[in-house]
Amino acid sequence: MAVRLELEIKFPPGGAVIAAVAPDESVQHAGVPPLTQRDRCDQRDCQVPAVVRVEITPDTYLDWCHHHFAELEITLVMAGYRILDCRAQLAESAR
């Protein structure tokens, strides 16, 4: 079951960074379905292929392109969401 959600996160002026995660670090969790070539970023008006899937609730996921996930990565990691991150695999396949 796929559900599209719109997520709006507002950052304080200056965008204070609480923590950082290495961009090539691959976080994968069992139970989060793998991405397919047909999966696209769920950000409004973005149709770029998804490289990251975030579990919002069981059976509810948001898919993100590299660019849009990078904007929210620290917030989502710090909030403890389960994340399937395929960015490292994408970089490997590009070599």
N, C-alpha and C positions, 0 to 999 in steps of 0.2 A: 504494500500500500504506500503510494507516494503522496505526500502532502506538501504543497508549496506554501511557505510562510514568508511574510515580509518582516524583516528584522531591522529595527532602527536603533542604533547605539550612538549616544551622544557623548563625546569626549570633552573634558574640561578644556578651557583655553590653554594652549601650550602643550596639550596632550602628554601629560606626565606618564612616563614609562615606569611600571612597577617591576617588571621582570622581563627577561628576554629569553627566547628559545632559538637555538641555532637554526638558520633557515634550511639546512640540509638534513636536519634531524628527522628521522621517519618514525612517527608514532602510529602504531597499528594495534587495533583491538579486535579480538575474536568476537564474532557476533554482529559486527558492523558489516553489512553487505559490501562486496567489492564494487568499485566503479566500473562502468563499461564505457565504450567509445561513444555511446549515445547520450550519456549523462552530460548535462550542461549546467553552468553556473546558475544558481537560483536568484542571484541578485537581479533586481528589476532591469530589463532591457539589456542584459548581458547574455550572449549565447555562446560564449567561449567554453570549450570543453572543461569539465570539472576535473580537478586533481586532488581535491580534499573533500571528505564527507564527514559531517558532524552529526552525531546522534543527539537530537533535541529531547526526545522521549523514546521509549521502546517503539520501534516501527515508524518513527518519524525522523527524517533526516534532512539536512540542508547540504547541498552540494555547492562547492565554491571553486572558482578559477584561482590560479596562483595569485593574481593581483588583488582580488577582493578578500581572499583569506588572509593575505599578508596584512591588510588593514585591520583585521579583527583578531588575528592570531593570539596575541598576548591576552586579550580579554577572554577569549574562549578557553584557552589553556588554564588561565587563573581561575575561571569559573568551574573547572573540573569536567567539562564535557568530554565524552569519548570521541576520539578523532581518528579517522583513517586518512593518513597523509601519504599520498603517492607522488609527491614532488620529486623525491630522490630517484624513484624508479623512472620518472619521466626524463630526468637529467641523464640517467644511465642509458636509456634507449636512444637519446639524441647523439650519443658518442659514436 
